[in-house]
Amino acid sequence: MSLFLFILLFLCVVTNIAAGFYAAICLGYGPPTVRDAVSLFVNPHWRDVLRDKRDDLFEWFRFQWQQRVSSEPAKPEEEAEVAEPSVGDAVGHIIQQFATANLSDLLEDESTTLQQPEPLQEFYDDDLALILMKKGTEAWLMNEKHVETSIMKLNVAMMKSGRFAAELDLRLREMRGKATIDGAKRCLDELRDDCRNYLEAQAATAGQMLKRLDEFGELKYIAEEIDYSNMEQSAQIETTISNLDHLDVATDPEEAVARLLKELASLRVARHRLHDMYEKATIKIVLYENRLETMPPQLFFGEMTGLRSRIGLDATIFDWWKQKRQEKRQLTFCLLDFVDFGGLNDEHGILVSDKIVRVFGKSLEKSFDSQDLVGVYSGNCFMVATVNIGPRKTVTEIERIRQRCAKTVYRYNAGSVRTRLTCAITEALADQSAADVIRNLEMTLVAAKKAGRNHTFQFDAGHMNPQPERVDAPNLGENEREVNLDDE
């Protein structure tokens, strides 16, 4: 009986000591190397590594303890005479070194003999993507083994050039009426250099994509379409460079500024068209290869608006159909496209138009529930997909937004601007594919534009012979309002 009590008491004491020692290690009071060792054993990943590379790890521990407790390095001839220790010997040696070591040496934080080992394996930090997203699109993480990587690189190069174009557009507009030869020439040289740099970057990345043409498999036609679009844009940029080379700044600086603004407008149209193609191609490849989870998270949201991009919209819609959500809930899809936004860009500038898009996007997102889908479909066209409120209420809300937009005046330091919307709406039926719904939606928007724009059209796929029809909505009583873009 007394032996049993002694054993029980011994186990309790050992357990308490072990728990206290482990708590001290976790709180940072234990020896750093012991803490590192314990973290290796309790980490699930490192348990797998230990199982596969046990001998190497124990040898590494042995070396670290030798370096820790001894200031004299081992002699090469002595090391050569020592036999390769077994796993059991290595563990015993570690325990012995720990028992005989000076405690002050173990707790010394700034030991000159402490060596930081290189990690055995590098891990991807999930938070890193979100950090990089805040730094801009050029910081995207791209997996070189995926065929859409070249497409994303082309997009990055194009968007960098777009940022410069927006800044140059603002400077040129501020220069109007007081243009000088030196100022106009400086802007001309900067635009020409940017065009040449972009052409060089585009050619290099497009060449890499063409070398990987066989990797596209059945989607090879996408790469060919992108290559053709790249050549079209390259031709536009080369035309711009030629125009800039023959532009006489000295004769009339004001005319030169006006010509530079027109060149920027032409480049902007080509850039938006190519950007839309890049996004469509990227999501098509990823969905075809069933690799949606491999996409960098920053690709799902637009850099300017913070809303879902075309990639984010398509990915969400794909996921809805995968869950068969169209069979369980009422899904109503809408497109809202600004009327003559190219003219607004030409008259008021790229930065003003971008601010309008950003302000409208935020307002649009607040108008719908969090379970609804809101994003930028293409260019300056937004998509909304409502869940469970039905097509009738969706039509009313979209028409309210359209009328509110027409009553809104956007003011900025140099003037004011009004905008209008053309809208298209269709309901997703249970037996329809996502592609069918989007096709009907785009067809409805085209019909609305042909009918004169600035109104809402609806397509009811449940009719015998469905056709896009104009929505004759009453005046919903929206009041005139002003938005100051300088506050954005």
C-alpha positions in Angstrom: 0.0 0.0 0.0 2.8 2.4 1.0 4.6 1.6 -2.3 1.4 2.4 -4.3 1.1 5.8 -2.5 4.8 6.5 -3.1 4.4 5.8 -6.8 1.2 7.9 -7.0 2.9 10.8 -5.2 5.9 10.5 -7.5 3.8 10.7 -10.6 1.9 13.7 -9.3 5.1 15.6 -8.5 6.6 14.7 -11.9 3.4 15.8 -13.7 3.3 19.1 -11.8 7.0 19.8 -12.5 6.6 19.0 -16.2 3.4 21.1 -16.5 5.1 24.0 -14.8 8.2 23.7 -16.9 6.1 23.7 -20.1 4.1 26.7 -18.9 7.4 28.6 -18.3 8.5 27.7 -21.8 5.2 28.9 -23.4 5.4 32.2 -21.4 8.9 32.8 -22.6 10.8 32.0 -19.3 12.3 28.8 -20.5 15.5 28.3 -22.4 15.1 29.5 -26.1 16.5 26.3 -27.6 14.3 24.1 -25.4 11.3 26.2 -26.3 12.1 25.8 -30.0 12.4 22.0 -29.4 9.1 21.8 -27.7 7.4 23.9 -30.4 8.7 21.4 -32.9 7.0 18.5 -31.1 3.6 20.2 -30.5 3.3 21.6 -34.1 1.3 19.2 -36.3 3.4 20.0 -39.3 6.7 19.4 -37.6 5.5 16.1 -36.2 5.3 14.9 -39.8 8.7 16.3 -40.5 10.1 14.6 -37.5 8.6 11.3 -38.6 10.3 11.6 -42.0 13.6 13.2 -41.0 14.1 12.2 -37.4 17.8 11.4 -37.6 18.6 14.7 -39.2 16.7 16.7 -36.6 18.2 15.0 -33.6 21.7 15.5 -35.1 20.8 19.2 -35.5 19.6 19.4 -31.8 22.9 17.8 -30.7 24.9 20.3 -32.6 22.9 23.2 -31.2 23.4 22.0 -27.6 27.1 21.6 -28.1 27.4 25.1 -29.5 25.2 26.4 -26.6 27.2 24.9 -23.7 30.7 24.9 -25.0 32.7 27.9 -26.1 35.3 25.7 -27.8 34.5 24.3 -31.2 35.1 20.6 -31.7 38.3 19.6 -33.4 38.0 18.1 -36.8 40.2 15.1 -35.9 38.1 14.4 -32.8 34.9 14.6 -34.7 36.2 12.2 -37.3 36.9 9.6 -34.6 33.4 9.8 -33.2 31.0 7.2 -34.5 27.7 8.3 -36.0 25.3 8.4 -33.0 22.0 6.6 -33.1 18.7 8.2 -32.4 18.7 6.9 -28.8 22.3 8.1 -28.3 21.4 11.5 -29.6 18.5 11.9 -27.2 20.5 10.7 -24.3 23.3 13.1 -25.2 20.9 16.0 -25.3 19.5 15.1 -21.9 22.9 14.8 -20.4 24.0 18.1 -21.8 20.9 19.8 -20.4 21.5 18.3 -17.0 25.1 19.3 -16.7 24.8 22.7 -18.4 25.1 26.0 -16.5 21.7 27.5 -16.1 23.0 31.1 -16.7 24.4 29.9 -20.0 21.1 28.4 -21.0 19.2 31.6 -20.2 21.6 33.9 -21.9 19.7 35.8 -24.6 22.6 37.4 -26.4 25.1 34.6 -26.6 27.6 35.0 -29.4 27.7 31.3 -29.9 24.0 31.0 -30.6 23.4 30.3 -34.3 20.1 30.7 -36.0 19.5 27.7 -38.3 18.1 28.1 -41.7 14.5 26.9 -42.0 14.2 23.3 -43.4 11.2 24.4 -45.4 9.7 27.7 -46.4 5.9 28.1 -45.9 3.5 30.4 -47.7 2.0 33.0 -45.3 -1.7 33.3 -46.0 -1.7 36.9 -44.6 1.0 38.0 -47.0 -1.4 38.2 -49.9 -3.7 40.6 -48.0 -0.7 42.7 -47.1 0.5 42.9 -50.6 -3.0 43.7 -51.9 -2.8 47.0 -50.0 0.5 47.9 -51.8 -1.1 47.7 -55.3 -1.6 45.3 -58.1 2.1 45.2 -59.0 2.7 43.2 -55.8 0.5 40.3 -56.9 1.8 36.8 -56.0 1.8 34.7 -59.2 2.4 31.0 -59.5 4.7 30.6 -62.5 3.4 27.1 -63.2 -0.1 28.3 -64.1 -0.8 29.4 -67.6 -2.9 32.4 -66.6 0.2 33.9 -65.0 1.3 35.5 -68.3 -2.1 37.0 -68.7 -2.0 38.6 -65.2 1.5 40.0 -65.9 0.1 41.6 -69.0 -2.7 43.1 -66.9 -0.3 44.4 -64.3 1.9 46.1 -66.9 -1.2 47.7 -68.5 -2.6 49.0 -65.2 0.8 50.6 -64.3 0.7 52.5 -67.6 -3.0 53.4 -66.8 -2.0 55.0 -63.5 0.6 57.1 -65.2 -1.9 58.1 -67.9 -4.4 59.3 -65.2 -1.8 61.4 -63.5 -0.6 62.9 -66.9 -4.2 63.6 -67.9 -4.7 65.7 -64.8 -1.5 67.7 -65.4 -2.5 68.4 -69.0 -5.9 69.6 -68.0 -4.4 71.9 -65.4 -2.1 73.2 -68.1 -4.8 74.3 -70.5 -5.0 78.0 -71.1 -1.4 78.6 -69.7 0.6 76.0 -71.6 4.3 76.6 -72.2 6.6 75.0 -74.7 8.7 73.4 -72.0 5.7 72.1 -70.1 4.1 70.6 -73.2 7.3 69.1 -74.4 8.0 67.5 -71.0 4.5 65.9 -71.0 5.1 64.7 -74.6 8.4 63.1 -73.7 6.9 61.4 -70.6 4.0 59.9 -72.6 6.3 58.7 -75.4 8.7 57.1 -72.8 5.7 55.4 -71.1 4.4 54.0 -74.4 7.8 52.6 -75.3 8.3 51.1 -71.8 4.8 49.5 -71.9 5.4 48.1 -75.4 8.7 46.5 -74.2 7.1 45.0 -71.2 4.1 43.8 -73.2 6.3 42.2 -75.9 8.4 40.4 -73.3 5.4 39.0 -71.4 3.4 38.1 -74.5 6.5 36.3 -75.8 6.5 34.2 -72.6 2.9 33.4 -73.1 3.3 32.3 -76.6 6.1 29.9 -75.6 3.6 28.2 -73.3 0.9 28.0 -75.9 0.7 24.3 -75.7 -0.1 24.4 -72.0 -3.4 26.0 -72.7 -4.7 22.7 -74.1 -8.3 23.0 -75.4 -8.2 26.7 -74.4 -5.4 27.5 -76.8 -7.8 29.7 -78.7 -8.0 32.1 -75.7 -4.2 32.7 -75.9 -4.5 33.3 -79.6 -7.3 35.8 -79.0 -5.3 37.6 -76.4 -2.2 37.7 -78.6 -4.4 39.2 -81.4 -5.8 41.8 -79.0 -2.2 42.6 -77.8 -1.2 43.2 -81.4 -4.1 45.5 -81.9 -3.2 47.5 -78.8 0.5 47.5 -79.8 -0.5 49.0 -83.2 -2.5 51.7 -81.3 0.5 52.5 -79.1 2.9 52.6 -82.1 0.5 54.9 -83.8 0.5 57.2 -80.7 4.3 57.2 -80.7 4.4 58.1 -84.4 1.9 60.9 -83.7 4.0 62.2 -80.8 7.1 62.1 -82.9 5.5 64.4 -85.5 3.8 66.7 -82.9 5.0 70.3 -83.2 5.0 71.6 -79.6 6.9 74.9 -80.4 4.3 76.3 -82.8 1.2 76.0 -80.6 1.6 74.6 -77.0 -2.1 74.8 -76.4 -2.9 72.7 -79.5 -0.2 70.2 -78.4 -1.9 69.8 -75.0 -5.2 69.1 -76.7 -3.6 66.6 -79.0 -1.9 64.8 -76.1 -5.3 64.5 -74.3 -6.8 62.9 -77.4 -3.9 60.4 -77.6 -4.5 59.5 -73.9 -8.2 59.0 -74.7 -7.4 56.6 -77.5 -5.0 54.6 -75.3 -7.6 54.5 -72.5 -10.3 52.9 -74.7 -7.8 50.2 -75.9 -6.6 49.6 -72.3 -10.2 49.1 -71.0 -11.1 46.7 -73.8 -7.9 44.6 -73.2 -8.3 44.6 -69.4 -11.8 43.1 -69.8 -10.5 40.4 -72.1 -7.7 39.6 -69.7 -10.2 39.1 -66.8 -12.6 36.9 -68.9 -9.7 34.8 -70.1 -8.2 34.3 -66.6 -11.4 33.2 -65.0 -12.3 30.9 -67.9 -8.9 29.1 -67.7 -9.1 28.7 -63.9 -12.7 27.4 -63.9 -11.9 25.0 -66.8 -9.0 23.5 -64.9 -11.0 23.6 -61.6 -8.3 25.6 -59.8 -10.5 28.4 -58.3 -8.8 27.9 -54.9 -5.4 28.7 -56.4 -6.3 32.2 -57.4 -4.7 35.1 -55.5 -7.4 36.7 -53.4 -6.7 40.2 -54.6 -7.8 39.3 -58.1 -11.4 38.9 -56.8 -11.7 42.6 -56.0 -11.2 45.7 -58.1 -8.3 47.9 -57.0 -10.2 51.2 -57.7 -13.7 50.4 -56.3 -13.0 47.7 -53.7 -16.0 45.8 -55.2 -15.8 42.4 -56.8 -14.0 42.4 -60.2 -15.2 40.4 -63.2 -13.1 37.5 -61.9 -14.8 37.8 -58.5 -18.3 37.9 -60.0 -17.8 34.9 -62.2 -16.2 32.9 -59.4 -19.1 33.7 -57.1 -21.7 32.8 -59.8 -19.9 29.6 -60.5 -20.0 28.7 -56.9 -23.8 29.5 -56.7 -24.5 27.1 -59.5 -22.2 24.5 -58.0 -24.4 24.7 -54.9 -27.6 24.7 -57.1 -28.6 27.9 -55.5 -30.7 28.8 -58.6 -33.0 25.9 -57.8 -33.5 26.8 -54.1 -33.7 30.6 -54.2 -34.9 33.5 -56.5 -31.8 34.9 -58.2 -32.3 38.1 -60.3 -29.4 39.5 -62.3 -28.9 43.2 -63.3 -26.4 45.2 -65.4 -26.1 49.0 -64.9 -24.0 50.7 -67.5 -23.1 54.4 -67.6 -24.3 56.3 -70.7 -21.5 57.8 -72.8 -18.8 57.4 -70.2 -16.1 57.9 -72.8 -17.4 61.4 -73.4 -17.3 62.1 -69.7 -13.7 61.0 -69.6 -12.8 63.3 -72.5 -14.5 66.3 -71.1 -13.7 66.0 -67.3 -10.7 63.7 -67.2 -9.8 60.2 -66.1 -9.4 61.0 -62.4 -12.9 62.6 -62.2 -14.5 59.7 -64.0 -12.7 57.2 -61.7 -14.0 59.0 -58.7 -17.5 58.9 -60.0 -17.2 55.2 -60.6 -15.8 54.7 -57.1 -18.6 56.8 -55.4 -21.3 55.2 -57.3 -20.0 51.7 -56.6 -20.0 52.4 -52.8 -23.5 53.7 -53.0 -24.7 50.7 -55.1 -23.2 48.3 -52.6 -25.1 50.0 -49.7 -28.4 49.7 -51.6 -28.4 45.9 -51.3 -28.1 43.3 -48.7 -24.8 41.6 -47.8 -26.0 38.3 -49.3 -26.5 40.0 -52.7 -23.8 40.2 -55.3 -22.4 43.6 -56.4 -19.3 44.2 -58.6 -17.8 45.7 -61.7 -18.7 43.5 -64.7 -16.7 45.3 -67.4 -15.3 48.8 -67.9 -17.8 51.1 -66.2 -20.6 48.5 -66.2 -21.8 47.2 -62.8 -23.5 43.9 -62.0 -26.0 43.2 -59.2 -27.5 39.8 -58.3 -30.2 39.8 -55.7 -31.2 36.8 -53.6 -34.8 36.0 -52.7 -36.4 39.4 -53.2 -37.7 38.5 -56.7 -37.6 40.2 -60.0 -40.4 42.7 -59.3 -38.8 44.3 -56.2 -35.4 44.1 -58.0 -36.8 46.1 -60.9 -38.2 48.7 -58.5 -34.9 49.1 -56.7 -32.8 49.2 -59.9 -35.2 51.8 -61.4 -34.9 53.9 -58.2 -31.1 53.8 -58.5 -31.3 54.8 -62.2 -33.6 57.8 -61.4 -31.4 58.8 -58.5 -28.3 58.7 -60.7 -30.0 61.1 -63.2 -30.8 63.5 -60.3 -27.2 63.5 -58.9 -24.7 66.3 -59.7 -21.1 65.5 -59.1 -19.0 68.6 -58.3 -15.3 69.0 -58.3 -12.9 72.0 -58.2 -13.1 72.8 -61.9 -16.7 72.0 -62.6 -19.6 69.6 -62.3 -20.9 66.5 -64.2 -24.2 64.5 -64.4 -24.4 60.8 -65.3 -27.1 58.5 -66.6 -27.6 54.7 -66.5 -28.9 52.1 -68.9 -30.0 49.0 -67.0 -30.9 45.3 -67.9 -32.6 42.8 -65.7 -33.4 39.1 -65.9 -34.3 36.3 -63.5 -32.4 33.0 -63.3 -34.7 30.0 -63.8 -34.0 26.8 -62.0 -33.2 24.9 -65.3 -31.0 27.5 -66.7 -27.2 27.4 -66.8 -25.2 30.4 -65.6 -24.0 31.0 -69.1 -27.6 31.2 -70.3 -28.5 33.7 -67.7 -25.5 36.0 -68.5 -26.2 35.7 -72.2 -29.8 36.8 -71.7 -28.6 39.6 -69.5 -26.1 40.9 -72.0 -28.6 40.7 -74.9 -31.1 42.7 -72.8 -28.5 45.4 -72.2 -27.7 45.6 -75.9 -31.4 46.0 -76.7 -31.7 48.8 -74.1 -28.8 50.7 -75.6 -30.3 50.4 -79.1 -33.6 51.8 -77.8 -31.9 55.0 -76.8 -30.2 54.4 -73.5 -31.1 55.9 -70.1 -33.8 53.4 -69.2 -34.4 49.9 -67.9 -35.1 46.8 -69.9 -36.3 43.4 -68.6 -36.0 39.9 -70.1 -38.5 37.3 -68.8 -37.1 33.9 -69.9 -40.3 32.2 -68.7 -42.4 33.5 -71.6 -43.2 31.5 -74.7 -41.3 33.9 -77.0 -39.2 36.0 -74.6 -38.0 39.4 -75.8 -36.3 42.2 -73.9 -39.0 44.7 -72.9 -38.8 48.2 -71.6 -39.8 48.8 -68.0 -42.4 51.7 -67.8 -41.7 52.8 -64.3 -43.4 55.8 -62.6 -41.4 58.7 -61.2 -40.3 57.3 -57.8 -39.8 60.8 -56.3 -36.0 61.0 -56.1 -34.8 64.5 -55.3 -31.9 66.5 -56.7 -28.7 66.0 -54.8 -25.0 66.9 -55.0 -21.9 64.9 -54.3 -18.5 66.7 -53.8 -15.8 64.5 -55.5 -13.0 66.5 -53.9 -13.9 64.9 -50.6 -13.3 61.5 -52.0 
